[in-house]
Amino acid sequence: MLRNGADIRYVQEMLGHEDLNTTQRYTHIVIKDLQQVHGRTHPFARKD
């Protein structure tokens, strides 16, 4: 879900975790995924 743009708080709620740190233990985001999101969403990264 995170790789497709879901907010981690939404994932947290779906999993029923009270603490975000618990959710983060189960999520592994690689730098390549972060770079792709940055490239798609950050205003200075866009090449319009």
mmCIF entry with sequence, helices, sheets and N, C-alpha, C, O atoms, coordinates in Angstrom:
data_MODEL
# 
_entry.id   MODEL 
# 
_entity.id                         1 
_entity.type                       polymer 
_entity.pdbx_number_of_molecules   1 
# 
_entity_poly.entity_id                      1 
_entity_poly.type                           'polypeptide(L)' 
_entity_poly.nstd_linkage                   no 
_entity_poly.nstd_monomer                   no 
_entity_poly.pdbx_seq_one_letter_code       MLRNGADIRYVQEMLGHEDLNTTQRYTHIVIKDLQQVHGRTHPFARKD 
_entity_poly.pdbx_seq_one_letter_code_can   MLRNGADIRYVQEMLGHEDLNTTQRYTHIVIKDLQQVHGRTHPFARKD 
_entity_poly.pdbx_strand_id                 A 
# 
loop_
_entity_poly_seq.entity_id 
_entity_poly_seq.num 
_entity_poly_seq.mon_id 
_entity_poly_seq.hetero 
1 1  MET n 
1 2  LEU n 
1 3  ARG n 
1 4  ASN n 
1 5  GLY n 
1 6  ALA n 
1 7  ASP n 
1 8  ILE n 
1 9  ARG n 
1 10 TYR n 
1 11 VAL n 
1 12 GLN n 
1 13 GLU n 
1 14 MET n 
1 15 LEU n 
1 16 GLY n 
1 17 HIS n 
1 18 GLU n 
1 19 ASP n 
1 20 LEU n 
1 21 ASN n 
1 22 THR n 
1 23 THR n 
1 24 GLN n 
1 25 ARG n 
1 26 TYR n 
1 27 THR n 
1 28 HIS n 
1 29 ILE n 
1 30 VAL n 
1 31 ILE n 
1 32 LYS n 
1 33 ASP n 
1 34 LEU n 
1 35 GLN n 
1 36 GLN n 
1 37 VAL n 
1 38 HIS n 
1 39 GLY n 
1 40 ARG n 
1 41 THR n 
1 42 HIS n 
1 43 PRO n 
1 44 PHE n 
1 45 ALA n 
1 46 ARG n 
1 47 LYS n 
1 48 ASP n 
# 
_struct_asym.id          A 
_struct_asym.entity_id   1 
# 
loop_
_struct_conf.conf_type_id 
_struct_conf.id 
_struct_conf.pdbx_PDB_helix_id 
_struct_conf.beg_label_comp_id 
_struct_conf.beg_label_asym_id 
_struct_conf.beg_label_seq_id 
_struct_conf.pdbx_beg_PDB_ins_code 
_struct_conf.end_label_comp_id 
_struct_conf.end_label_asym_id 
_struct_conf.end_label_seq_id 
_struct_conf.pdbx_end_PDB_ins_code 
_struct_conf.beg_auth_comp_id 
_struct_conf.beg_auth_asym_id 
_struct_conf.beg_auth_seq_id 
_struct_conf.end_auth_comp_id 
_struct_conf.end_auth_asym_id 
_struct_conf.end_auth_seq_id 
_struct_conf.pdbx_PDB_helix_class 
_struct_conf.details 
_struct_conf.pdbx_PDB_helix_length 
HELX_P HELX_P1 AA1 LEU A 2  ? ASN A 4  ? LEU A 2  ASN A 4  5 ? 3  
HELX_P HELX_P2 AA2 ILE A 8  ? LEU A 15 ? ILE A 8  LEU A 15 1 ? 8  
HELX_P HELX_P3 AA3 LEU A 20 ? ARG A 25 ? LEU A 20 ARG A 25 1 ? 6  
HELX_P HELX_P4 AA4 ILE A 31 ? THR A 41 ? ILE A 31 THR A 41 1 ? 11 
# 
_struct_conf_type.id          HELX_P 
_struct_conf_type.criteria    ? 
_struct_conf_type.reference   ? 
# 
loop_
_atom_site.group_PDB 
_atom_site.id 
_atom_site.type_symbol 
_atom_site.label_atom_id 
_atom_site.label_alt_id 
_atom_site.label_comp_id 
_atom_site.label_asym_id 
_atom_site.label_entity_id 
_atom_site.label_seq_id 
_atom_site.pdbx_PDB_ins_code 
_atom_site.Cartn_x 
_atom_site.Cartn_y 
_atom_site.Cartn_z 
_atom_site.occupancy 
_atom_site.B_iso_or_equiv 
_atom_site.pdbx_formal_charge 
_atom_site.auth_seq_id 
_atom_site.auth_comp_id 
_atom_site.auth_asym_id 
_atom_site.auth_atom_id 
_atom_site.pdbx_PDB_model_num 
ATOM 1   N N  . MET A 1 1  ? 0.819  -1.188 0.000   1.00 0.00 ? 1  MET A N  1 
ATOM 2   C CA . MET A 1 1  ? 0.000  0.000  0.000   1.00 0.00 ? 1  MET A CA 1 
ATOM 3   C C  . MET A 1 1  ? 0.868  1.259  0.000   1.00 0.00 ? 1  MET A C  1 
ATOM 4   O O  . MET A 1 1  ? 0.590  2.219  -0.719  1.00 0.00 ? 1  MET A O  1 
ATOM 5   N N  . LEU A 1 2  ? 1.915  1.240  0.810   1.00 0.00 ? 2  LEU A N  1 
ATOM 6   C CA . LEU A 1 2  ? 2.787  2.417  0.879   1.00 0.00 ? 2  LEU A CA 1 
ATOM 7   C C  . LEU A 1 2  ? 3.451  2.694  -0.461  1.00 0.00 ? 2  LEU A C  1 
ATOM 8   O O  . LEU A 1 2  ? 3.601  3.850  -0.856  1.00 0.00 ? 2  LEU A O  1 
ATOM 9   N N  . ARG A 1 3  ? 3.840  1.657  -1.145  1.00 0.00 ? 3  ARG A N  1 
ATOM 10  C CA . ARG A 1 3  ? 4.491  1.832  -2.451  1.00 0.00 ? 3  ARG A CA 1 
ATOM 11  C C  . ARG A 1 3  ? 3.544  2.422  -3.482  1.00 0.00 ? 3  ARG A C  1 
ATOM 12  O O  . ARG A 1 3  ? 3.985  2.977  -4.488  1.00 0.00 ? 3  ARG A O  1 
ATOM 13  N N  . ASN A 1 4  ? 2.248  2.304  -3.237  1.00 0.00 ? 4  ASN A N  1 
ATOM 14  C CA . ASN A 1 4  ? 1.263  2.871  -4.149  1.00 0.00 ? 4  ASN A CA 1 
ATOM 15  C C  . ASN A 1 4  ? 0.710  4.197  -3.668  1.00 0.00 ? 4  ASN A C  1 
ATOM 16  O O  . ASN A 1 4  ? -0.284 4.692  -4.200  1.00 0.00 ? 4  ASN A O  1 
ATOM 17  N N  . GLY A 1 5  ? 1.357  4.779  -2.651  1.00 0.00 ? 5  GLY A N  1 
ATOM 18  C CA . GLY A 1 5  ? 1.009  6.127  -2.233  1.00 0.00 ? 5  GLY A CA 1 
ATOM 19  C C  . GLY A 1 5  ? 0.136  6.266  -0.996  1.00 0.00 ? 5  GLY A C  1 
ATOM 20  O O  . GLY A 1 5  ? -0.251 7.377  -0.634  1.00 0.00 ? 5  GLY A O  1 
ATOM 21  N N  . ALA A 1 6  ? -0.178 5.153  -0.343  1.00 0.00 ? 6  ALA A N  1 
ATOM 22  C CA . ALA A 1 6  ? -1.000 5.244  0.868   1.00 0.00 ? 6  ALA A CA 1 
ATOM 23  C C  . ALA A 1 6  ? -0.210 5.919  1.980   1.00 0.00 ? 6  ALA A C  1 
ATOM 24  O O  . ALA A 1 6  ? 0.997  5.715  2.113   1.00 0.00 ? 6  ALA A O  1 
ATOM 25  N N  . ASP A 1 7  ? -0.896 6.714  2.766   1.00 0.00 ? 7  ASP A N  1 
ATOM 26  C CA . ASP A 1 7  ? -0.274 7.358  3.915   1.00 0.00 ? 7  ASP A CA 1 
ATOM 27  C C  . ASP A 1 7  ? -0.050 6.319  5.005   1.00 0.00 ? 7  ASP A C  1 
ATOM 28  O O  . ASP A 1 7  ? -0.896 5.454  5.230   1.00 0.00 ? 7  ASP A O  1 
ATOM 29  N N  . ILE A 1 8  ? 1.092  6.409  5.680   1.00 0.00 ? 8  ILE A N  1 
ATOM 30  C CA . ILE A 1 8  ? 1.420  5.420  6.711   1.00 0.00 ? 8  ILE A CA 1 
ATOM 31  C C  . ILE A 1 8  ? 0.406  5.427  7.852   1.00 0.00 ? 8  ILE A C  1 
ATOM 32  O O  . ILE A 1 8  ? 0.193  4.404  8.504   1.00 0.00 ? 8  ILE A O  1 
ATOM 33  N N  . ARG A 1 9  ? -0.212 6.572  8.091   1.00 0.00 ? 9  ARG A N  1 
ATOM 34  C CA . ARG A 1 9  ? -1.229 6.640  9.156   1.00 0.00 ? 9  ARG A CA 1 
ATOM 35  C C  . ARG A 1 9  ? -2.462 5.818  8.780   1.00 0.00 ? 9  ARG A C  1 
ATOM 36  O O  . ARG A 1 9  ? -3.109 5.234  9.650   1.00 0.00 ? 9  ARG A O  1 
ATOM 37  N N  . TYR A 1 10 ? -2.783 5.772  7.499   1.00 0.00 ? 10 TYR A N  1 
ATOM 38  C CA . TYR A 1 10 ? -3.899 4.950  7.039   1.00 0.00 ? 10 TYR A CA 1 
ATOM 39  C C  . TYR A 1 10 ? -3.570 3.466  7.246   1.00 0.00 ? 10 TYR A C  1 
ATOM 40  O O  . TYR A 1 10 ? -4.408 2.688  7.701   1.00 0.00 ? 10 TYR A O  1 
ATOM 41  N N  . VAL A 1 11 ? -2.345 3.098  6.906   1.00 0.00 ? 11 VAL A N  1 
ATOM 42  C CA . VAL A 1 11 ? -1.904 1.720  7.105   1.00 0.00 ? 11 VAL A CA 1 
ATOM 43  C C  . VAL A 1 11 ? -1.926 1.381  8.595   1.00 0.00 ? 11 VAL A C  1 
ATOM 44  O O  . VAL A 1 11 ? -2.338 0.290  8.988   1.00 0.00 ? 11 VAL A O  1 
ATOM 45  N N  . GLN A 1 12 ? -1.476 2.331  9.416   1.00 0.00 ? 12 GLN A N  1 
ATOM 46  C CA . GLN A 1 12 ? -1.486 2.154  10.865  1.00 0.00 ? 12 GLN A CA 1 
ATOM 47  C C  . GLN A 1 12 ? -2.899 1.845  11.366  1.00 0.00 ? 12 GLN A C  1 
ATOM 48  O O  . GLN A 1 12 ? -3.101 0.923  12.156  1.00 0.00 ? 12 GLN A O  1 
ATOM 49  N N  . GLU A 1 13 ? -3.857 2.620  10.901  1.00 0.00 ? 13 GLU A N  1 
ATOM 50  C CA . GLU A 1 13 ? -5.245 2.428  11.320  1.00 0.00 ? 13 GLU A CA 1 
ATOM 51  C C  . GLU A 1 13 ? -5.781 1.083  10.855  1.00 0.00 ? 13 GLU A C  1 
ATOM 52  O O  . GLU A 1 13 ? -6.459 0.387  11.611  1.00 0.00 ? 13 GLU A O  1 
ATOM 53  N N  . MET A 1 14 ? -5.480 0.715  9.621   1.00 0.00 ? 14 MET A N  1 
ATOM 54  C CA . MET A 1 14 ? -5.962 -0.567 9.093   1.00 0.00 ? 14 MET A CA 1 
ATOM 55  C C  . MET A 1 14 ? -5.404 -1.746 9.884   1.00 0.00 ? 14 MET A C  1 
ATOM 56  O O  . MET A 1 14 ? -6.088 -2.749 10.086  1.00 0.00 ? 14 MET A O  1 
ATOM 57  N N  . LEU A 1 15 ? -4.146 -1.613 10.333  1.00 0.00 ? 15 LEU A N  1 
ATOM 58  C CA . LEU A 1 15 ? -3.522 -2.695 11.085  1.00 0.00 ? 15 LEU A CA 1 
ATOM 59  C C  . LEU A 1 15 ? -3.915 -2.682 12.562  1.00 0.00 ? 15 LEU A C  1 
ATOM 60  O O  . LEU A 1 15 ? -3.657 -3.641 13.290  1.00 0.00 ? 15 LEU A O  1 
ATOM 61  N N  . GLY A 1 16 ? -4.538 -1.590 12.992  1.00 0.00 ? 16 GLY A N  1 
ATOM 62  C CA . GLY A 1 16 ? -4.980 -1.505 14.379  1.00 0.00 ? 16 GLY A CA 1 
ATOM 63  C C  . GLY A 1 16 ? -3.883 -1.156 15.364  1.00 0.00 ? 16 GLY A C  1 
ATOM 64  O O  . GLY A 1 16 ? -4.007 -1.437 16.557  1.00 0.00 ? 16 GLY A O  1 
ATOM 65  N N  . HIS A 1 17 ? -2.816 -0.552 14.884  1.00 0.00 ? 17 HIS A N  1 
ATOM 66  C CA . HIS A 1 17 ? -1.714 -0.166 15.766  1.00 0.00 ? 17 HIS A CA 1 
ATOM 67  C C  . HIS A 1 17 ? -2.007 1.168  16.438  1.00 0.00 ? 17 HIS A C  1 
ATOM 68  O O  . HIS A 1 17 ? -2.397 2.128  15.774  1.00 0.00 ? 17 HIS A O  1 
ATOM 69  N N  . GLU A 1 18 ? -1.821 1.229  17.742  1.00 0.00 ? 18 GLU A N  1 
ATOM 70  C CA . GLU A 1 18 ? -2.000 2.492  18.452  1.00 0.00 ? 18 GLU A CA 1 
ATOM 71  C C  . GLU A 1 18 ? -0.789 3.403  18.269  1.00 0.00 ? 18 GLU A C  1 
ATOM 72  O O  . GLU A 1 18 ? -0.932 4.625  18.238  1.00 0.00 ? 18 GLU A O  1 
ATOM 73  N N  . ASP A 1 19 ? 0.384  2.824  18.149  1.00 0.00 ? 19 ASP A N  1 
ATOM 74  C CA . ASP A 1 19 ? 1.634  3.580  18.052  1.00 0.00 ? 19 ASP A CA 1 
ATOM 75  C C  . ASP A 1 19 ? 2.190  3.468  16.633  1.00 0.00 ? 19 ASP A C  1 
ATOM 76  O O  . ASP A 1 19 ? 2.319  2.371  16.091  1.00 0.00 ? 19 ASP A O  1 
ATOM 77  N N  . LEU A 1 20 ? 2.515  4.608  16.045  1.00 0.00 ? 20 LEU A N  1 
ATOM 78  C CA . LEU A 1 20 ? 3.058  4.617  14.681  1.00 0.00 ? 20 LEU A CA 1 
ATOM 79  C C  . LEU A 1 20 ? 4.374  3.847  14.604  1.00 0.00 ? 20 LEU A C  1 
ATOM 80  O O  . LEU A 1 20 ? 4.684  3.261  13.566  1.00 0.00 ? 20 LEU A O  1 
ATOM 81  N N  . ASN A 1 21 ? 5.147  3.840  15.677  1.00 0.00 ? 21 ASN A N  1 
ATOM 82  C CA . ASN A 1 21 ? 6.417  3.101  15.676  1.00 0.00 ? 21 ASN A CA 1 
ATOM 83  C C  . ASN A 1 21 ? 6.203  1.613  15.432  1.00 0.00 ? 21 ASN A C  1 
ATOM 84  O O  . ASN A 1 21 ? 7.040  0.960  14.808  1.00 0.00 ? 21 ASN A O  1 
ATOM 85  N N  . THR A 1 22 ? 5.106  1.080  15.913  1.00 0.00 ? 22 THR A N  1 
ATOM 86  C CA . THR A 1 22 ? 4.791  -0.326 15.677  1.00 0.00 ? 22 THR A CA 1 
ATOM 87  C C  . THR A 1 22 ? 4.583  -0.568 14.195  1.00 0.00 ? 22 THR A C  1 
ATOM 88  O O  . THR A 1 22 ? 5.079  -1.554 13.648  1.00 0.00 ? 22 THR A O  1 
ATOM 89  N N  . THR A 1 23 ? 3.858  0.319  13.547  1.00 0.00 ? 23 THR A N  1 
ATOM 90  C CA . THR A 1 23 ? 3.609  0.184  12.109  1.00 0.00 ? 23 THR A CA 1 
ATOM 91  C C  . THR A 1 23 ? 4.916  0.284  11.331  1.00 0.00 ? 23 THR A C  1 
ATOM 92  O O  . THR A 1 23 ? 5.133  -0.465 10.379  1.00 0.00 ? 23 THR A O  1 
ATOM 93  N N  . GLN A 1 24 ? 5.778  1.197  11.729  1.00 0.00 ? 24 GLN A N  1 
ATOM 94  C CA . GLN A 1 24 ? 7.034  1.397  11.020  1.00 0.00 ? 24 GLN A CA 1 
ATOM 95  C C  . GLN A 1 24 ? 7.931  0.169  11.083  1.00 0.00 ? 24 GLN A C  1 
ATOM 96  O O  . GLN A 1 24 ? 8.745  -0.045 10.185  1.00 0.00 ? 24 GLN A O  1 
ATOM 97  N N  . ARG A 1 25 ? 7.796  -0.623 12.108  1.00 0.00 ? 25 ARG A N  1 
ATOM 98  C CA . ARG A 1 25 ? 8.593  -1.858 12.193  1.00 0.00 ? 25 ARG A CA 1 
ATOM 99  C C  . ARG A 1 25 ? 8.248  -2.821 11.060  1.00 0.00 ? 25 ARG A C  1 
ATOM 100 O O  . ARG A 1 25 ? 9.086  -3.599 10.605  1.00 0.00 ? 25 ARG A O  1 
ATOM 101 N N  . TYR A 1 26 ? 7.008  -2.748 10.622  1.00 0.00 ? 26 TYR A N  1 
ATOM 102 C CA . TYR A 1 26 ? 6.536  -3.679 9.595   1.00 0.00 ? 26 TYR A CA 1 
ATOM 103 C C  . TYR A 1 26 ? 6.594  -3.099 8.186   1.00 0.00 ? 26 TYR A C  1 
ATOM 104 O O  . TYR A 1 26 ? 6.249  -3.772 7.214   1.00 0.00 ? 26 TYR A O  1 
ATOM 105 N N  . THR A 1 27 ? 7.017  -1.893 8.085   1.00 0.00 ? 27 THR A N  1 
ATOM 106 C CA . THR A 1 27 ? 7.101  -1.279 6.761   1.00 0.00 ? 27 THR A CA 1 
ATOM 107 C C  . THR A 1 27 ? 8.554  -1.026 6.408   1.00 0.00 ? 27 THR A C  1 
ATOM 108 O O  . THR A 1 27 ? 9.310  -0.473 7.206   1.00 0.00 ? 27 THR A O  1 
ATOM 109 N N  . HIS A 1 28 ? 8.932  -1.425 5.230   1.00 0.00 ? 28 HIS A N  1 
ATOM 110 C CA . HIS A 1 28 ? 10.294 -1.242 4.753   1.00 0.00 ? 28 HIS A CA 1 
ATOM 111 C C  . HIS A 1 28 ? 10.231 -0.473 3.445   1.00 0.00 ? 28 HIS A C  1 
ATOM 112 O O  . HIS A 1 28 ? 9.841  -1.007 2.406   1.00 0.00 ? 28 HIS A O  1 
ATOM 113 N N  . ILE A 1 29 ? 10.622 0.787  3.518   1.00 0.00 ? 29 ILE A N  1 
ATOM 114 C CA . ILE A 1 29 ? 10.585 1.632  2.330   1.00 0.00 ? 29 ILE A CA 1 
ATOM 115 C C  . ILE A 1 29 ? 12.010 1.808  1.841   1.00 0.00 ? 29 ILE A C  1 
ATOM 116 O O  . ILE A 1 29 ? 12.865 2.323  2.562   1.00 0.00 ? 29 ILE A O  1 
ATOM 117 N N  . VAL A 1 30 ? 12.258 1.387  0.636   1.00 0.00 ? 30 VAL A N  1 
ATOM 118 C CA . VAL A 1 30 ? 13.601 1.518  0.090   1.00 0.00 ? 30 VAL A CA 1 
ATOM 119 C C  . VAL A 1 30 ? 13.774 2.912  -0.507  1.00 0.00 ? 30 VAL A C  1 
ATOM 120 O O  . VAL A 1 30 ? 12.796 3.551  -0.896  1.00 0.00 ? 30 VAL A O  1 
ATOM 121 N N  . ILE A 1 31 ? 15.006 3.375  -0.579  1.00 0.00 ? 31 ILE A N  1 
ATOM 122 C CA . ILE A 1 31 ? 15.298 4.722  -1.057  1.00 0.00 ? 31 ILE A CA 1 
ATOM 123 C C  . ILE A 1 31 ? 14.787 4.951  -2.476  1.00 0.00 ? 31 ILE A C  1 
ATOM 124 O O  . ILE A 1 31 ? 14.381 6.062  -2.814  1.00 0.00 ? 31 ILE A O  1 
ATOM 125 N N  . LYS A 1 32 ? 14.803 3.920  -3.300  1.00 0.00 ? 32 LYS A N  1 
ATOM 126 C CA . LYS A 1 32 ? 14.312 4.063  -4.669  1.00 0.00 ? 32 LYS A CA 1 
ATOM 127 C C  . LYS A 1 32 ? 12.834 4.452  -4.681  1.00 0.00 ? 32 LYS A C  1 
ATOM 128 O O  . LYS A 1 32 ? 12.421 5.293  -5.480  1.00 0.00 ? 32 LYS A O  1 
ATOM 129 N N  . ASP A 1 33 ? 12.043 3.850  -3.810  1.00 0.00 ? 33 ASP A N  1 
ATOM 130 C CA . ASP A 1 33 ? 10.623 4.190  -3.717  1.00 0.00 ? 33 ASP A CA 1 
ATOM 131 C C  . ASP A 1 33 ? 10.455 5.642  -3.309  1.00 0.00 ? 33 ASP A C  1 
ATOM 132 O O  . ASP A 1 33 ? 9.633  6.358  -3.882  1.00 0.00 ? 33 ASP A O  1 
ATOM 133 N N  . LEU A 1 34 ? 11.226 6.084  -2.324  1.00 0.00 ? 34 LEU A N  1 
ATOM 134 C CA . LEU A 1 34 ? 11.141 7.466  -1.868  1.00 0.00 ? 34 LEU A CA 1 
ATOM 135 C C  . LEU A 1 34 ? 11.528 8.438  -2.977  1.00 0.00 ? 34 LEU A C  1 
ATOM 136 O O  . LEU A 1 34 ? 10.904 9.488  -3.129  1.00 0.00 ? 34 LEU A O  1 
ATOM 137 N N  . GLN A 1 35 ? 12.544 8.096  -3.745  1.00 0.00 ? 35 GLN A N  1 
ATOM 138 C CA . GLN A 1 35 ? 12.968 8.962  -4.844  1.00 0.00 ? 35 GLN A CA 1 
ATOM 139 C C  . GLN A 1 35 ? 11.886 9.061  -5.914  1.00 0.00 ? 35 GLN A C  1 
ATOM 140 O O  . GLN A 1 35 ? 11.684 10.126 -6.497  1.00 0.00 ? 35 GLN A O  1 
ATOM 141 N N  . GLN A 1 36 ? 11.201 7.975  -6.170  1.00 0.00 ? 36 GLN A N  1 
ATOM 142 C CA . GLN A 1 36 ? 10.134 8.002  -7.167  1.00 0.00 ? 36 GLN A CA 1 
ATOM 143 C C  . GLN A 1 36 ? 8.977  8.885  -6.702  1.00 0.00 ? 36 GLN A C  1 
ATOM 144 O O  . GLN A 1 36 ? 8.429  9.655  -7.491  1.00 0.00 ? 36 GLN A O  1 
ATOM 145 N N  . VAL A 1 37 ? 8.608  8.780  -5.439  1.00 0.00 ? 37 VAL A N  1 
ATOM 146 C CA . VAL A 1 37 ? 7.539  9.618  -4.906  1.00 0.00 ? 37 VAL A CA 1 
ATOM 147 C C  . VAL A 1 37 ? 7.963  11.077 -4.955  1.00 0.00 ? 37 VAL A C  1 
ATOM 148 O O  . VAL A 1 37 ? 7.175  11.944 -5.335  1.00 0.00 ? 37 VAL A O  1 
ATOM 149 N N  . HIS A 1 38 ? 9.176  11.345 -4.583  1.00 0.00 ? 38 HIS A N  1 
ATOM 150 C CA . HIS A 1 38 ? 9.703  12.718 -4.616  1.00 0.00 ? 38 HIS A CA 1 
ATOM 151 C C  . HIS A 1 38 ? 9.630  13.261 -6.035  1.00 0.00 ? 38 HIS A C  1 
ATOM 152 O O  . HIS A 1 38 ? 9.193  14.392 -6.249  1.00 0.00 ? 38 HIS A O  1 
ATOM 153 N N  . GLY A 1 39 ? 10.051 12.470 -6.990  1.00 0.00 ? 39 GLY A N  1 
ATOM 154 C CA . GLY A 1 39 ? 10.039 12.893 -8.385  1.00 0.00 ? 39 GLY A CA 1 
ATOM 155 C C  . GLY A 1 39 ? 8.644  13.173 -8.920  1.00 0.00 ? 39 GLY A C  1 
ATOM 156 O O  . GLY A 1 39 ? 8.466  14.044 -9.772  1.00 0.00 ? 39 GLY A O  1 
ATOM 157 N N  . ARG A 1 40 ? 7.657  12.440 -8.424  1.00 0.00 ? 40 ARG A N  1 
ATOM 158 C CA . ARG A 1 40 ? 6.278  12.621 -8.879  1.00 0.00 ? 40 ARG A CA 1 
ATOM 159 C C  . ARG A 1 40 ? 5.563  13.756 -8.164  1.00 0.00 ? 40 ARG A C  1 
ATOM 160 O O  . ARG A 1 40 ? 4.658  14.367 -8.733  1.00 0.00 ? 40 ARG A O  1 
ATOM 161 N N  . THR A 1 41 ? 5.948  14.050 -6.933  1.00 0.00 ? 41 THR A N  1 
ATOM 162 C CA . THR A 1 41 ? 5.134  14.956 -6.131  1.00 0.00 ? 41 THR A CA 1 
ATOM 163 C C  . THR A 1 41 ? 5.775  16.270 -5.728  1.00 0.00 ? 41 THR A C  1 
ATOM 164 O O  . THR A 1 41 ? 5.060  17.238 -5.468  1.00 0.00 ? 41 THR A O  1 
ATOM 165 N N  . HIS A 1 42 ? 7.083  16.338 -5.667  1.00 0.00 ? 42 HIS A N  1 
ATOM 166 C CA . HIS A 1 42 ? 7.726  17.567 -5.208  1.00 0.00 ? 42 HIS A CA 1 
ATOM 167 C C  . HIS A 1 42 ? 7.727  18.604 -6.327  1.00 0.00 ? 42 HIS A C  1 
ATOM 168 O O  . HIS A 1 42 ? 8.123  18.295 -7.451  1.00 0.00 ? 42 HIS A O  1 
ATOM 169 N N  . PRO A 1 43 ? 7.288  19.835 -6.037  1.00 0.00 ? 43 PRO A N  1 
ATOM 170 C CA . PRO A 1 43 ? 7.174  20.860 -7.082  1.00 0.00 ? 43 PRO A CA 1 
ATOM 171 C C  . PRO A 1 43 ? 8.488  21.152 -7.815  1.00 0.00 ? 43 PRO A C  1 
ATOM 172 O O  . PRO A 1 43 ? 8.470  21.430 -9.014  1.00 0.00 ? 43 PRO A O  1 
ATOM 173 N N  . PHE A 1 44 ? 9.606  21.096 -7.124  1.00 0.00 ? 44 PHE A N  1 
ATOM 174 C CA . PHE A 1 44 ? 10.878 21.404 -7.763  1.00 0.00 ? 44 PHE A CA 1 
ATOM 175 C C  . PHE A 1 44 ? 11.460 20.205 -8.528  1.00 0.00 ? 44 PHE A C  1 
ATOM 176 O O  . PHE A 1 44 ? 12.413 20.364 -9.291  1.00 0.00 ? 44 PHE A O  1 
ATOM 177 N N  . ALA A 1 45 ? 10.902 19.030 -8.331  1.00 0.00 ? 45 ALA A N  1 
ATOM 178 C CA . ALA A 1 45 ? 11.381 17.843 -9.021  1.00 0.00 ? 45 ALA A CA 1 
ATOM 179 C C  . ALA A 1 45 ? 10.643 17.608 -10.331 1.00 0.00 ? 45 ALA A C  1 
ATOM 180 O O  . ALA A 1 45 ? 11.109 16.847 -11.179 1.00 0.00 ? 45 ALA A O  1 
ATOM 181 N N  . ARG A 1 46 ? 9.517  18.244 -10.499 1.00 0.00 ? 46 ARG A N  1 
ATOM 182 C CA . ARG A 1 46 ? 8.705  18.032 -11.704 1.00 0.00 ? 46 ARG A CA 1 
ATOM 183 C C  . ARG A 1 46 ? 9.375  18.659 -12.915 1.00 0.00 ? 46 ARG A C  1 
ATOM 184 O O  . ARG A 1 46 ? 10.010 19.711 -12.838 1.00 0.00 ? 46 ARG A O  1 
ATOM 185 N N  . LYS A 1 47 ? 9.209  17.976 -14.024 1.00 0.00 ? 47 LYS A N  1 
ATOM 186 C CA . LYS A 1 47 ? 9.794  18.430 -15.287 1.00 0.00 ? 47 LYS A CA 1 
ATOM 187 C C  . LYS A 1 47 ? 8.669  18.685 -16.283 1.00 0.00 ? 47 LYS A C  1 
ATOM 188 O O  . LYS A 1 47 ? 8.527  17.969 -17.274 1.00 0.00 ? 47 LYS A O  1 
ATOM 189 N N  . ASP A 1 48 ? 7.875  19.710 -16.007 1.00 0.00 ? 48 ASP A N  1 
ATOM 190 C CA . ASP A 1 48 ? 6.723  20.044 -16.880 1.00 0.00 ? 48 ASP A CA 1 
ATOM 191 C C  . ASP A 1 48 ? 7.156  20.825 -18.089 1.00 0.00 ? 48 ASP A C  1 
ATOM 192 O O  . ASP A 1 48 ? 6.323  21.185 -18.922 1.00 0.00 ? 48 ASP A O  1 
# 
